[in-house]
Amino acid sequence: MTTLTVIANIIAKEDHIALVKAELEKLLPVTRVEEGCLQYNLYQDNENPAHLMFHESWTSRELWQTHIENQHLKDFVAATDGALEPFILNEMTEVAR
């Protein structure tokens, strides 16, 4: 089975780090029980606390796309309006272990 790995690099504006981190943490329990979610971990850069990253694994791209359309992500976008710099999502496939 080929899984989809997503790396989401999220940059909070300096005066909104605590808000963005709290809103991202809210996504953990609801996402981890979604169909197809194998891993959904949040990290924060040790030297730049404004840089947060999700490392996600999904059983398929289709189920990940269902995830990104869920209400809890829409709520995150609304709650962090104006608090984020543009961020990058990378969809990746494992090559070797």
C-alpha positions as CSV (number, residue, x, y, z in Angstrom):
1,M,0.0,0.0,0.0
2,T,1.3,3.4,-0.9
3,T,0.6,6.0,1.7
4,L,0.5,9.8,1.3
5,T,2.8,11.8,3.5
6,V,2.0,15.5,3.9
7,I,4.4,18.0,5.4
8,A,2.7,21.3,6.3
9,N,5.0,24.1,7.2
10,I,2.9,26.8,8.9
11,I,4.4,30.2,9.9
12,A,2.5,32.3,12.5
13,K,2.9,36.0,12.5
14,E,5.1,36.9,15.5
15,D,2.3,38.4,17.5
16,H,0.0,35.4,16.9
17,I,2.2,32.4,17.8
18,A,0.2,31.3,20.8
19,L,-3.1,31.6,19.0
20,V,-2.0,29.7,16.0
21,K,-0.4,26.9,18.1
22,A,-3.5,26.6,20.2
23,E,-5.7,26.4,17.1
24,L,-3.4,23.8,15.6
25,E,-3.5,21.7,18.7
26,K,-7.3,21.6,18.5
27,L,-7.0,19.8,15.2
28,L,-5.1,16.9,16.7
29,P,-7.8,14.8,18.4
30,V,-10.5,15.3,15.7
31,T,-8.1,14.6,12.8
32,R,-6.5,11.5,14.3
33,V,-9.8,9.7,14.3
34,E,-10.6,10.5,10.7
35,E,-10.8,7.7,8.2
36,G,-7.4,7.2,6.6
37,C,-5.3,9.1,9.1
38,L,-2.3,7.0,10.1
39,Q,-0.2,9.8,11.7
40,Y,-0.9,13.5,12.5
41,N,1.9,15.0,14.6
42,L,2.6,18.7,15.3
43,Y,6.1,20.1,15.8
44,Q,7.5,23.5,16.7
45,D,10.9,24.8,15.6
46,N,13.3,25.1,18.6
47,E,14.9,28.3,17.3
48,N,11.9,29.9,15.6
49,P,8.7,29.3,17.6
50,A,6.6,30.9,14.8
51,H,7.4,27.9,12.6
52,L,5.1,25.0,13.2
53,M,4.9,21.8,11.2
54,F,2.5,19.0,10.7
55,H,3.9,15.6,9.7
56,E,0.9,13.6,8.4
57,S,0.4,10.1,6.9
58,W,-2.7,9.1,5.1
59,T,-3.9,5.8,3.5
60,S,-4.8,7.7,0.3
61,R,-4.7,11.1,-1.2
62,E,-8.5,10.9,-1.6
63,L,-9.0,10.6,2.2
64,W,-6.5,13.4,2.8
65,Q,-8.5,15.6,0.5
66,T,-11.7,14.7,2.4
67,H,-9.8,15.8,5.6
68,I,-8.9,19.2,4.1
69,E,-12.6,19.9,3.4
70,N,-13.7,19.1,7.0
71,Q,-15.4,21.7,9.1
72,H,-12.6,21.7,11.7
73,L,-10.1,22.9,9.1
74,K,-12.6,25.6,8.0
75,D,-12.9,26.6,11.6
76,F,-9.1,26.8,11.9
77,V,-8.9,29.0,8.8
78,A,-11.5,31.3,10.3
79,A,-9.9,31.4,13.8
80,T,-6.5,32.2,12.4
81,D,-7.5,34.8,9.7
82,G,-4.8,37.4,9.5
83,A,-2.5,35.4,11.9
84,L,-0.6,33.3,9.4
85,E,2.1,33.9,6.8
86,P,1.6,32.0,3.6
87,F,2.4,28.3,4.2
88,I,3.6,25.4,2.2
89,L,2.0,21.9,1.9
90,N,4.2,19.2,0.4
91,E,2.6,15.9,-0.7
92,M,5.2,13.2,-0.6
93,T,5.6,9.5,-1.2
94,E,8.0,7.4,0.7
95,V,10.9,6.2,-1.4
96,A,12.8,4.1,1.1
97,R,12.9,3.1,4.8
